Structures are given as C-alpha cells and as structure tokens.
Amino acid sequence: MKIEEYYKTVTDAWRFFRKYLEQMPLSEEAWINEVHDKIAFVESHQKTGRFALHIMTAMEDELEHLSRGEGMT
C-alpha cells in the first residue's frame, strides 16, 4: 500500500467532514445525504477500506455529538 492512498483518504475525509460541519445543525435531508456520501466515500477508497470506514465512523460520531449541541471537544 502506498502512502499516497492514505493521504488521499485523509484529505477526502476532511472535505466530507467540512461539508457537513458547515451545515450544522443538519436537517433530516442533510443526514440522509451524509449517509449516502459516507457509503460512497468508503466504496471509493477500497485500497484503504478499513481505515476509511474507521474515519467515517469517527466523523459521523462527532457530527452527531455536535448536532446534539454538545459543542466541540
């Protein structure tokens, strides 16, 4: 596995997170889009699939945390 694949996964994950962070609080439609985008993200990063899934899980957890109004930690 090349280091560039991990770099691409991390930078794409940041773009995903920023997209939804800028929409806070998320509407129901935005949550639906987030789920679809998350699935597409993992599918598009097959070379780092396990890592991509872990990143998306952590990011969704943080978005849910922020959505509940619990602030940044």
mmCIF file of the N, C-alpha and C atoms, coordinates in Angstrom:
data_MODEL
# 
_entry.id   MODEL 
# 
loop_
_atom_site.group_PDB 
_atom_site.id 
_atom_site.type_symbol 
_atom_site.label_atom_id 
_atom_site.label_alt_id 
_atom_site.label_comp_id 
_atom_site.label_asym_id 
_atom_site.label_entity_id 
_atom_site.label_seq_id 
_atom_site.pdbx_PDB_ins_code 
_atom_site.Cartn_x 
_atom_site.Cartn_y 
_atom_site.Cartn_z 
_atom_site.occupancy 
_atom_site.B_iso_or_equiv 
_atom_site.pdbx_formal_charge 
_atom_site.auth_seq_id 
_atom_site.auth_comp_id 
_atom_site.auth_asym_id 
_atom_site.auth_atom_id 
_atom_site.pdbx_PDB_model_num 
ATOM 1   N N  . MET A 1 1  ? 0.856   -1.189 0.000  1.00 0.00 ? 1  MET A N  1 
ATOM 2   C CA . MET A 1 1  ? 0.000   0.000  0.000  1.00 0.00 ? 1  MET A CA 1 
ATOM 3   C C  . MET A 1 1  ? 0.893   1.239  0.000  1.00 0.00 ? 1  MET A C  1 
ATOM 4   N N  . LYS A 1 2  ? 0.516   2.171  -0.823 1.00 0.00 ? 2  LYS A N  1 
ATOM 5   C CA . LYS A 1 2  ? 1.297   3.395  -0.932 1.00 0.00 ? 2  LYS A CA 1 
ATOM 6   C C  . LYS A 1 2  ? 0.770   4.449  0.038  1.00 0.00 ? 2  LYS A C  1 
ATOM 7   N N  . ILE A 1 3  ? 1.689   5.215  0.556  1.00 0.00 ? 3  ILE A N  1 
ATOM 8   C CA . ILE A 1 3  ? 1.343   6.273  1.499  1.00 0.00 ? 3  ILE A CA 1 
ATOM 9   C C  . ILE A 1 3  ? 0.393   7.289  0.874  1.00 0.00 ? 3  ILE A C  1 
ATOM 10  N N  . GLU A 1 4  ? 0.487   7.471  -0.432 1.00 0.00 ? 4  GLU A N  1 
ATOM 11  C CA . GLU A 1 4  ? -0.383  8.430  -1.121 1.00 0.00 ? 4  GLU A CA 1 
ATOM 12  C C  . GLU A 1 4  ? -1.858  8.059  -0.984 1.00 0.00 ? 4  GLU A C  1 
ATOM 13  N N  . GLU A 1 5  ? -2.145  6.769  -0.904 1.00 0.00 ? 5  GLU A N  1 
ATOM 14  C CA . GLU A 1 5  ? -3.542  6.332  -0.747 1.00 0.00 ? 5  GLU A CA 1 
ATOM 15  C C  . GLU A 1 5  ? -4.098  6.768  0.609  1.00 0.00 ? 5  GLU A C  1 
ATOM 16  N N  . TYR A 1 6  ? -3.272  6.697  1.637  1.00 0.00 ? 6  TYR A N  1 
ATOM 17  C CA . TYR A 1 6  ? -3.704  7.156  2.960  1.00 0.00 ? 6  TYR A CA 1 
ATOM 18  C C  . TYR A 1 6  ? -3.878  8.674  2.971  1.00 0.00 ? 6  TYR A C  1 
ATOM 19  N N  . TYR A 1 7  ? -2.970  9.368  2.315  1.00 0.00 ? 7  TYR A N  1 
ATOM 20  C CA . TYR A 1 7  ? -3.073  10.827 2.227  1.00 0.00 ? 7  TYR A CA 1 
ATOM 21  C C  . TYR A 1 7  ? -4.383  11.220 1.549  1.00 0.00 ? 7  TYR A C  1 
ATOM 22  N N  . LYS A 1 8  ? -4.697  10.581 0.432  1.00 0.00 ? 8  LYS A N  1 
ATOM 23  C CA . LYS A 1 8  ? -5.933  10.873 -0.289 1.00 0.00 ? 8  LYS A CA 1 
ATOM 24  C C  . LYS A 1 8  ? -7.152  10.568 0.585  1.00 0.00 ? 8  LYS A C  1 
ATOM 25  N N  . THR A 1 9  ? -7.116  9.461  1.306  1.00 0.00 ? 9  THR A N  1 
ATOM 26  C CA . THR A 1 9  ? -8.235  9.104  2.179  1.00 0.00 ? 9  THR A CA 1 
ATOM 27  C C  . THR A 1 9  ? -8.446  10.167 3.247  1.00 0.00 ? 9  THR A C  1 
ATOM 28  N N  . VAL A 1 10 ? -7.367  10.602 3.871  1.00 0.00 ? 10 VAL A N  1 
ATOM 29  C CA . VAL A 1 10 ? -7.473  11.605 4.943  1.00 0.00 ? 10 VAL A CA 1 
ATOM 30  C C  . VAL A 1 10 ? -7.950  12.945 4.394  1.00 0.00 ? 10 VAL A C  1 
ATOM 31  N N  . THR A 1 11 ? -7.411  13.387 3.271  1.00 0.00 ? 11 THR A N  1 
ATOM 32  C CA . THR A 1 11 ? -7.825  14.685 2.737  1.00 0.00 ? 11 THR A CA 1 
ATOM 33  C C  . THR A 1 11 ? -9.267  14.644 2.235  1.00 0.00 ? 11 THR A C  1 
ATOM 34  N N  . ASP A 1 12 ? -9.673  13.544 1.624  1.00 0.00 ? 12 ASP A N  1 
ATOM 35  C CA . ASP A 1 12 ? -11.066 13.415 1.199  1.00 0.00 ? 12 ASP A CA 1 
ATOM 36  C C  . ASP A 1 12 ? -12.002 13.356 2.406  1.00 0.00 ? 12 ASP A C  1 
ATOM 37  N N  . ALA A 1 13 ? -11.545 12.708 3.475  1.00 0.00 ? 13 ALA A N  1 
ATOM 38  C CA . ALA A 1 13 ? -12.356 12.634 4.696  1.00 0.00 ? 13 ALA A CA 1 
ATOM 39  C C  . ALA A 1 13 ? -12.539 14.036 5.281  1.00 0.00 ? 13 ALA A C  1 
ATOM 40  N N  . TRP A 1 14 ? -11.488 14.847 5.252  1.00 0.00 ? 14 TRP A N  1 
ATOM 41  C CA . TRP A 1 14 ? -11.606 16.217 5.752  1.00 0.00 ? 14 TRP A CA 1 
ATOM 42  C C  . TRP A 1 14 ? -12.643 16.994 4.945  1.00 0.00 ? 14 TRP A C  1 
ATOM 43  N N  . ARG A 1 15 ? -12.615 16.831 3.634  1.00 0.00 ? 15 ARG A N  1 
ATOM 44  C CA . ARG A 1 15 ? -13.599 17.524 2.794  1.00 0.00 ? 15 ARG A CA 1 
ATOM 45  C C  . ARG A 1 15 ? -15.016 17.078 3.140  1.00 0.00 ? 15 ARG A C  1 
ATOM 46  N N  . PHE A 1 16 ? -15.210 15.794 3.357  1.00 0.00 ? 16 PHE A N  1 
ATOM 47  C CA . PHE A 1 16 ? -16.511 15.254 3.768  1.00 0.00 ? 16 PHE A CA 1 
ATOM 48  C C  . PHE A 1 16 ? -16.956 15.909 5.084  1.00 0.00 ? 16 PHE A C  1 
ATOM 49  N N  . PHE A 1 17 ? -16.061 15.893 6.079  1.00 0.00 ? 17 PHE A N  1 
ATOM 50  C CA . PHE A 1 17 ? -16.397 16.423 7.398  1.00 0.00 ? 17 PHE A CA 1 
ATOM 51  C C  . PHE A 1 17 ? -16.710 17.909 7.328  1.00 0.00 ? 17 PHE A C  1 
ATOM 52  N N  . ARG A 1 18 ? -15.871 18.649 6.619  1.00 0.00 ? 18 ARG A N  1 
ATOM 53  C CA . ARG A 1 18 ? -16.080 20.099 6.493  1.00 0.00 ? 18 ARG A CA 1 
ATOM 54  C C  . ARG A 1 18 ? -17.427 20.406 5.833  1.00 0.00 ? 18 ARG A C  1 
ATOM 55  N N  . LYS A 1 19 ? -17.790 19.633 4.801  1.00 0.00 ? 19 LYS A N  1 
ATOM 56  C CA . LYS A 1 19 ? -19.056 19.830 4.100  1.00 0.00 ? 19 LYS A CA 1 
ATOM 57  C C  . LYS A 1 19 ? -20.237 19.794 5.070  1.00 0.00 ? 19 LYS A C  1 
ATOM 58  N N  . TYR A 1 20 ? -20.245 18.835 5.953  1.00 0.00 ? 20 TYR A N  1 
ATOM 59  C CA . TYR A 1 20 ? -21.372 18.698 6.879  1.00 0.00 ? 20 TYR A CA 1 
ATOM 60  C C  . TYR A 1 20 ? -21.218 19.576 8.119  1.00 0.00 ? 20 TYR A C  1 
ATOM 61  N N  . LEU A 1 21 ? -20.005 19.841 8.517  1.00 0.00 ? 21 LEU A N  1 
ATOM 62  C CA . LEU A 1 21 ? -19.778 20.737 9.644  1.00 0.00 ? 21 LEU A CA 1 
ATOM 63  C C  . LEU A 1 21 ? -20.287 22.139 9.323  1.00 0.00 ? 21 LEU A C  1 
ATOM 64  N N  . GLU A 1 22 ? -20.105 22.563 8.086  1.00 0.00 ? 22 GLU A N  1 
ATOM 65  C CA . GLU A 1 22 ? -20.553 23.894 7.667  1.00 0.00 ? 22 GLU A CA 1 
ATOM 66  C C  . GLU A 1 22 ? -22.073 23.999 7.594  1.00 0.00 ? 22 GLU A C  1 
ATOM 67  N N  . GLN A 1 23 ? -22.785 22.876 7.601  1.00 0.00 ? 23 GLN A N  1 
ATOM 68  C CA . GLN A 1 23 ? -24.244 22.872 7.514  1.00 0.00 ? 23 GLN A CA 1 
ATOM 69  C C  . GLN A 1 23 ? -24.925 22.740 8.877  1.00 0.00 ? 23 GLN A C  1 
ATOM 70  N N  . MET A 1 24 ? -24.157 22.711 9.950  1.00 0.00 ? 24 MET A N  1 
ATOM 71  C CA . MET A 1 24 ? -24.732 22.479 11.277 1.00 0.00 ? 24 MET A CA 1 
ATOM 72  C C  . MET A 1 24 ? -25.708 23.566 11.663 1.00 0.00 ? 24 MET A C  1 
ATOM 73  N N  . PRO A 1 25 ? -26.809 23.245 12.286 1.00 0.00 ? 25 PRO A N  1 
ATOM 74  C CA . PRO A 1 25 ? -27.300 21.890 12.566 1.00 0.00 ? 25 PRO A CA 1 
ATOM 75  C C  . PRO A 1 25 ? -27.852 21.250 11.292 1.00 0.00 ? 25 PRO A C  1 
ATOM 76  N N  . LEU A 1 26 ? -27.659 19.947 11.164 1.00 0.00 ? 26 LEU A N  1 
ATOM 77  C CA . LEU A 1 26 ? -28.066 19.247 9.952  1.00 0.00 ? 26 LEU A CA 1 
ATOM 78  C C  . LEU A 1 26 ? -29.567 18.986 9.928  1.00 0.00 ? 26 LEU A C  1 
ATOM 79  N N  . SER A 1 27 ? -30.148 19.221 8.777  1.00 0.00 ? 27 SER A N  1 
ATOM 80  C CA . SER A 1 27 ? -31.562 18.901 8.578  1.00 0.00 ? 27 SER A CA 1 
ATOM 81  C C  . SER A 1 27 ? -31.692 17.395 8.362  1.00 0.00 ? 27 SER A C  1 
ATOM 82  N N  . GLU A 1 28 ? -32.915 16.902 8.354  1.00 0.00 ? 28 GLU A N  1 
ATOM 83  C CA . GLU A 1 28 ? -33.137 15.479 8.102  1.00 0.00 ? 28 GLU A CA 1 
ATOM 84  C C  . GLU A 1 28 ? -32.605 15.097 6.716  1.00 0.00 ? 28 GLU A C  1 
ATOM 85  N N  . GLU A 1 29 ? -32.833 15.958 5.742  1.00 0.00 ? 29 GLU A N  1 
ATOM 86  C CA . GLU A 1 29 ? -32.340 15.702 4.387  1.00 0.00 ? 29 GLU A CA 1 
ATOM 87  C C  . GLU A 1 29 ? -30.811 15.663 4.354  1.00 0.00 ? 29 GLU A C  1 
ATOM 88  N N  . ALA A 1 30 ? -30.170 16.541 5.106  1.00 0.00 ? 30 ALA A N  1 
ATOM 89  C CA . ALA A 1 30 ? -28.709 16.558 5.157  1.00 0.00 ? 30 ALA A CA 1 
ATOM 90  C C  . ALA A 1 30 ? -28.168 15.276 5.782  1.00 0.00 ? 30 ALA A C  1 
ATOM 91  N N  . TRP A 1 31 ? -28.857 14.759 6.806  1.00 0.00 ? 31 TRP A N  1 
ATOM 92  C CA . TRP A 1 31 ? -28.436 13.492 7.416  1.00 0.00 ? 31 TRP A CA 1 
ATOM 93  C C  . TRP A 1 31 ? -28.543 12.348 6.411  1.00 0.00 ? 31 TRP A C  1 
ATOM 94  N N  . ILE A 1 32 ? -29.590 12.354 5.621  1.00 0.00 ? 32 ILE A N  1 
ATOM 95  C CA . ILE A 1 32 ? -29.759 11.318 4.592  1.00 0.00 ? 32 ILE A CA 1 
ATOM 96  C C  . ILE A 1 32 ? -28.625 11.415 3.581  1.00 0.00 ? 32 ILE A C  1 
ATOM 97  N N  . ASN A 1 33 ? -28.322 12.631 3.165  1.00 0.00 ? 33 ASN A N  1 
ATOM 98  C CA . ASN A 1 33 ? -27.209 12.841 2.225  1.00 0.00 ? 33 ASN A CA 1 
ATOM 99  C C  . ASN A 1 33 ? -25.880 12.418 2.843  1.00 0.00 ? 33 ASN A C  1 
ATOM 100 N N  . GLU A 1 34 ? -25.720 12.682 4.120  1.00 0.00 ? 34 GLU A N  1 
ATOM 101 C CA . GLU A 1 34 ? -24.480 12.320 4.819  1.00 0.00 ? 34 GLU A CA 1 
ATOM 102 C C  . GLU A 1 34 ? -24.279 10.804 4.790  1.00 0.00 ? 34 GLU A C  1 
ATOM 103 N N  . VAL A 1 35 ? -25.337 10.066 5.020  1.00 0.00 ? 35 VAL A N  1 
ATOM 104 C CA . VAL A 1 35 ? -25.235 8.603  4.999  1.00 0.00 ? 35 VAL A CA 1 
ATOM 105 C C  . VAL A 1 35 ? -24.859 8.111  3.605  1.00 0.00 ? 35 VAL A C  1 
ATOM 106 N N  . HIS A 1 36 ? -25.507 8.654  2.588  1.00 0.00 ? 36 HIS A N  1 
ATOM 107 C CA . HIS A 1 36 ? -25.194 8.257  1.212  1.00 0.00 ? 36 HIS A CA 1 
ATOM 108 C C  . HIS A 1 36 ? -23.748 8.620  0.853  1.00 0.00 ? 36 HIS A C  1 
ATOM 109 N N  . ASP A 1 37 ? -23.322 9.811  1.248  1.00 0.00 ? 37 ASP A N  1 
ATOM 110 C CA . ASP A 1 37 ? -21.953 10.242 0.966  1.00 0.00 ? 37 ASP A CA 1 
ATOM 111 C C  . ASP A 1 37 ? -20.937 9.382  1.715  1.00 0.00 ? 37 ASP A C  1 
ATOM 112 N N  . LYS A 1 38 ? -21.274 8.992  2.925  1.00 0.00 ? 38 LYS A N  1 
ATOM 113 C CA . LYS A 1 38 ? -20.372 8.157  3.717  1.00 0.00 ? 38 LYS A CA 1 
ATOM 114 C C  . LYS A 1 38 ? -20.183 6.797  3.046  1.00 0.00 ? 38 LYS A C  1 
ATOM 115 N N  . ILE A 1 39 ? -21.265 6.199  2.584  1.00 0.00 ? 39 ILE A N  1 
ATOM 116 C CA . ILE A 1 39 ? -21.179 4.913  1.891  1.00 0.00 ? 39 ILE A CA 1 
ATOM 117 C C  . ILE A 1 39 ? -20.345 5.053  0.621  1.00 0.00 ? 39 ILE A C  1 
ATOM 118 N N  . ALA A 1 40 ? -20.601 6.095  -0.141 1.00 0.00 ? 40 ALA A N  1 
ATOM 119 C CA . ALA A 1 40 ? -19.853 6.328  -1.378 1.00 0.00 ? 40 ALA A CA 1 
ATOM 120 C C  . ALA A 1 40 ? -18.371 6.553  -1.074 1.00 0.00 ? 40 ALA A C  1 
ATOM 121 N N  . PHE A 1 41 ? -18.086 7.250  0.014  1.00 0.00 ? 41 PHE A N  1 
ATOM 122 C CA . PHE A 1 41 ? -16.702 7.502  0.406  1.00 0.00 ? 41 PHE A CA 1 
ATOM 123 C C  . PHE A 1 41 ? -15.965 6.193  0.646  1.00 0.00 ? 41 PHE A C  1 
ATOM 124 N N  . VAL A 1 42 ? -16.553 5.330  1.457  1.00 0.00 ? 42 VAL A N  1 
ATOM 125 C CA . VAL A 1 42 ? -15.896 4.055  1.778  1.00 0.00 ? 42 VAL A CA 1 
ATOM 126 C C  . VAL A 1 42 ? -15.725 3.211  0.511  1.00 0.00 ? 42 VAL A C  1 
ATOM 127 N N  . GLU A 1 43 ? -16.736 3.193  -0.329 1.00 0.00 ? 43 GLU A N  1 
ATOM 128 C CA . GLU A 1 43 ? -16.654 2.421  -1.575 1.00 0.00 ? 43 GLU A CA 1 
ATOM 129 C C  . GLU A 1 43 ? -15.579 2.967  -2.514 1.00 0.00 ? 43 GLU A C  1 
ATOM 130 N N  . SER A 1 44 ? -15.350 4.261  -2.484 1.00 0.00 ? 44 SER A N  1 
ATOM 131 C CA . SER A 1 44 ? -14.372 4.861  -3.392 1.00 0.00 ? 44 SER A CA 1 
ATOM 132 C C  . SER A 1 44 ? -12.942 4.796  -2.855 1.00 0.00 ? 44 SER A C  1 
ATOM 133 N N  . HIS A 1 45 ? -12.778 4.336  -1.624 1.00 0.00 ? 45 HIS A N  1 
ATOM 134 C CA . HIS A 1 45 ? -11.439 4.218  -1.026 1.00 0.00 ? 45 HIS A CA 1 
ATOM 135 C C  . HIS A 1 45 ? -11.161 2.759  -0.666 1.00 0.00 ? 45 HIS A C  1 
ATOM 136 N N  . GLN A 1 46 ? -11.314 1.885  -1.631 1.00 0.00 ? 46 GLN A N  1 
ATOM 137 C CA . GLN A 1 46 ? -11.158 0.450  -1.385 1.00 0.00 ? 46 GLN A CA 1 
ATOM 138 C C  . GLN A 1 46 ? -9.737  0.063  -0.987 1.00 0.00 ? 46 GLN A C  1 
ATOM 139 N N  . LYS A 1 47 ? -8.754  0.779  -1.480 1.00 0.00 ? 47 LYS A N  1 
ATOM 140 C CA . LYS A 1 47 ? -7.366  0.440  -1.135 1.00 0.00 ? 47 LYS A CA 1 
ATOM 141 C C  . LYS A 1 47 ? -7.067  0.694  0.331  1.00 0.00 ? 47 LYS A C  1 
ATOM 142 N N  . THR A 1 48 ? -7.843  1.556  0.959  1.00 0.00 ? 48 THR A N  1 
ATOM 143 C CA . THR A 1 48 ? -7.699  1.845  2.391  1.00 0.00 ? 48 THR A CA 1 
ATOM 144 C C  . THR A 1 48 ? -9.046  1.625  3.081  1.00 0.00 ? 48 THR A C  1 
ATOM 145 N N  . GLY A 1 49 ? -9.784  0.629  2.643  1.00 0.00 ? 49 GLY A N  1 
ATOM 146 C CA . GLY A 1 49 ? -11.162 0.422  3.069  1.00 0.00 ? 49 GLY A CA 1 
ATOM 147 C C  . GLY A 1 49 ? -11.395 0.403  4.562  1.00 0.00 ? 49 GLY A C  1 
ATOM 148 N N  . ARG A 1 50 ? -10.594 -0.371 5.291  1.00 0.00 ? 50 ARG A N  1 
ATOM 149 C CA . ARG A 1 50 ? -10.773 -0.460 6.746  1.00 0.00 ? 50 ARG A CA 1 
ATOM 150 C C  . ARG A 1 50 ? -10.534 0.902  7.399  1.00 0.00 ? 50 ARG A C  1 
ATOM 151 N N  . PHE A 1 51 ? -9.471  1.554  6.985  1.00 0.00 ? 51 PHE A N  1 
ATOM 152 C CA . PHE A 1 51 ? -9.126  2.877  7.506  1.00 0.00 ? 51 PHE A CA 1 
ATOM 153 C C  . PHE A 1 51 ? -10.224 3.884  7.179  1.00 0.00 ? 51 PHE A C  1 
ATOM 154 N N  . ALA A 1 52 ? -10.703 3.854  5.929  1.00 0.00 ? 52 ALA A N  1 
ATOM 155 C CA . ALA A 1 52 ? -11.761 4.778  5.502  1.00 0.00 ? 52 ALA A CA 1 
ATOM 156 C C  . ALA A 1 52 ? -13.028 4.576  6.326  1.00 0.00 ? 52 ALA A C  1 
ATOM 157 N N  . LEU A 1 53 ? -13.376 3.334  6.589  1.00 0.00 ? 53 LEU A N  1 
ATOM 158 C CA . LEU A 1 53 ? -14.562 3.046  7.396  1.00 0.00 ? 53 LEU A CA 1 
ATOM 159 C C  . LEU A 1 53 ? -14.404 3.575  8.817  1.00 0.00 ? 53 LEU A C  1 
ATOM 160 N N  . HIS A 1 54 ? -13.241 3.390  9.402  1.00 0.00 ? 54 HIS A N  1 
ATOM 161 C CA . HIS A 1 54 ? -12.997 3.895  10.762 1.00 0.00 ? 54 HIS A CA 1 
ATOM 162 C C  . HIS A 1 54 ? -13.076 5.424  10.815 1.00 0.00 ? 54 HIS A C  1 
ATOM 163 N N  . ILE A 1 55 ? -12.511 6.075  9.819  1.00 0.00 ? 55 ILE A N  1 
ATOM 164 C CA . ILE A 1 55 ? -12.564 7.540  9.778  1.00 0.00 ? 55 ILE A CA 1 
ATOM 165 C C  . ILE A 1 55 ? -14.011 8.018  9.659  1.00 0.00 ? 55 ILE A C  1 
ATOM 166 N N  . MET A 1 56 ? -14.784 7.396  8.778  1.00 0.00 ? 56 MET A N  1 
ATOM 167 C CA . MET A 1 56 ? -16.179 7.803  8.591  1.00 0.00 ? 56 MET A CA 1 
ATOM 168 C C  . MET A 1 56 ? -16.998 7.560  9.847  1.00 0.00 ? 56 MET A C  1 
ATOM 169 N N  . THR A 1 57 ? -16.728 6.476  10.545 1.00 0.00 ? 57 THR A N  1 
ATOM 170 C CA . THR A 1 57 ? -17.435 6.190  11.791 1.00 0.00 ? 57 THR A CA 1 
ATOM 171 C C  . THR A 1 57 ? -17.135 7.269  12.833 1.00 0.00 ? 57 THR A C  1 
ATOM 172 N N  . ALA A 1 58 ? -15.875 7.645  12.954 1.00 0.00 ? 58 ALA A N  1 
ATOM 173 C CA . ALA A 1 58 ? -15.491 8.690  13.910 1.00 0.00 ? 58 ALA A CA 1 
ATOM 174 C C  . ALA A 1 58 ? -16.087 10.038 13.529 1.00 0.00 ? 58 ALA A C  1 
ATOM 175 N N  . MET A 1 59 ? -16.101 10.339 12.254 1.00 0.00 ? 59 MET A N  1 
ATOM 176 C CA . MET A 1 59 ? -16.640 11.625 11.817 1.00 0.00 ? 59 MET A CA 1 
ATOM 177 C C  . MET A 1 59 ? -18.146 11.693 12.014 1.00 0.00 ? 59 MET A C  1 
ATOM 178 N N  . GLU A 1 60 ? -18.839 10.612 11.731 1.00 0.00 ? 60 GLU A N  1 
ATOM 179 C CA . GLU A 1 60 ? -20.285 10.616 11.962 1.00 0.00 ? 60 GLU A CA 1 
ATOM 180 C C  . GLU A 1 60 ? -20.589 10.752 13.452 1.00 0.00 ? 60 GLU A C  1 
ATOM 181 N N  . ASP A 1 61 ? -19.804 10.079 14.282 1.00 0.00 ? 61 ASP A N  1 
ATOM 182 C CA . ASP A 1 61 ? -19.985 10.196 15.727 1.00 0.00 ? 61 ASP A CA 1 
ATOM 183 C C  . ASP A 1 61 ? -19.810 11.644 16.175 1.00 0.00 ? 61 ASP A C  1 
ATOM 184 N N  . GLU A 1 62 ? -18.806 12.315 15.640 1.00 0.00 ? 62 GLU A N  1 
ATOM 185 C CA . GLU A 1 62 ? -18.570 13.718 16.009 1.00 0.00 ? 62 GLU A CA 1 
ATOM 186 C C  . GLU A 1 62 ? -19.675 14.627 15.488 1.00 0.00 ? 62 GLU A C  1 
ATOM 187 N N  . LEU A 1 63 ? -20.150 14.382 14.275 1.00 0.00 ? 63 LEU A N  1 
ATOM 188 C CA . LEU A 1 63 ? -21.260 15.183 13.745 1.00 0.00 ? 63 LEU A CA 1 
ATOM 189 C C  . LEU A 1 63 ? -22.513 15.007 14.608 1.00 0.00 ? 63 LEU A C  1 
ATOM 190 N N  . GLU A 1 64 ? -22.771 13.777 15.035 1.00 0.00 ? 64 GLU A N  1 
ATOM 191 C CA . GLU A 1 64 ? -23.923 13.539 15.919 1.00 0.00 ? 64 GLU A CA 1 
ATOM 192 C C  . GLU A 1 64 ? -23.742 14.271 17.243 1.00 0.00 ? 64 GLU A C  1 
ATOM 193 N N  . HIS A 1 65 ? -22.538 14.220 17.777 1.00 0.00 ? 65 HIS A N  1 
ATOM 194 C CA . HIS A 1 65 ? -22.213 14.924 19.031 1.00 0.00 ? 65 HIS A CA 1 
ATOM 195 C C  . HIS A 1 65 ? -22.479 16.423 18.884 1.00 0.00 ? 65 HIS A C  1 
ATOM 196 N N  . LEU A 1 66 ? -21.993 16.995 17.803 1.00 0.00 ? 66 LEU A N  1 
ATOM 197 C CA . LEU A 1 66 ? -22.185 18.419 17.566 1.00 0.00 ? 66 LEU A CA 1 
ATOM 198 C C  . LEU A 1 66 ? -23.650 18.749 17.300 1.00 0.00 ? 66 LEU A C  1 
ATOM 199 N N  . SER A 1 67 ? -24.344 17.860 16.640 1.00 0.00 ? 67 SER A N  1 
ATOM 200 C CA . SER A 1 67 ? -25.761 18.066 16.340 1.00 0.00 ? 67 SER A CA 1 
ATOM 201 C C  . SER A 1 67 ? -26.615 18.115 17.610 1.00 0.00 ? 67 SER A C  1 
ATOM 202 N N  . ARG A 1 68 ? -26.178 17.376 18.608 1.00 0.00 ? 68 ARG A N  1 
ATOM 203 C CA . ARG A 1 68 ? -26.897 17.396 19.896 1.00 0.00 ? 68 ARG A CA 1 
ATOM 204 C C  . ARG A 1 68 ? -26.583 18.652 20.699 1.00 0.00 ? 68 ARG A C  1 
ATOM 205 N N  . GLY A 1 69 ? -25.726 19.512 20.138 1.00 0.00 ? 69 GLY A N  1 
ATOM 206 C CA . GLY A 1 69 ? -25.409 20.775 20.801 1.00 0.00 ? 69 GLY A CA 1 
ATOM 207 C C  . GLY A 1 69 ? -24.406 20.611 21.923 1.00 0.00 ? 69 GLY A C  1 
ATOM 208 N N  . GLU A 1 70 ? -23.612 19.556 21.865 1.00 0.00 ? 70 GLU A N  1 
ATOM 209 C CA . GLU A 1 70 ? -22.654 19.296 22.923 1.00 0.00 ? 70 GLU A CA 1 
ATOM 210 C C  . GLU A 1 70 ? -21.321 19.979 22.691 1.00 0.00 ? 70 GLU A C  1 
ATOM 211 N N  . GLY A 1 71 ? -21.229 20.743 21.610 1.00 0.00 ? 71 GLY A N  1 
ATOM 212 C CA . GLY A 1 71 ? -20.037 21.554 21.350 1.00 0.00 ? 71 GLY A CA 1 
ATOM 213 C C  . GLY A 1 71 ? -18.833 20.743 20.926 1.00 0.00 ? 71 GLY A C  1 
ATOM 214 N N  . MET A 1 72 ? -17.798 21.456 20.577 1.00 0.00 ? 72 MET A N  1 
ATOM 215 C CA . MET A 1 72 ? -16.557 20.802 20.160 1.00 0.00 ? 72 MET A CA 1 
ATOM 216 C C  . MET A 1 72 ? -15.788 20.348 21.377 1.00 0.00 ? 72 MET A C  1 
ATOM 217 N N  . THR A 1 73 ? -15.180 19.171 21.218 1.00 0.00 ? 73 THR A N  1 
ATOM 218 C CA . THR A 1 73 ? -14.381 18.633 22.326 1.00 0.00 ? 73 THR A CA 1 
ATOM 219 C C  . THR A 1 73 ? -12.930 18.577 21.959 1.00 0.00 ? 73 THR A C  1 
# 
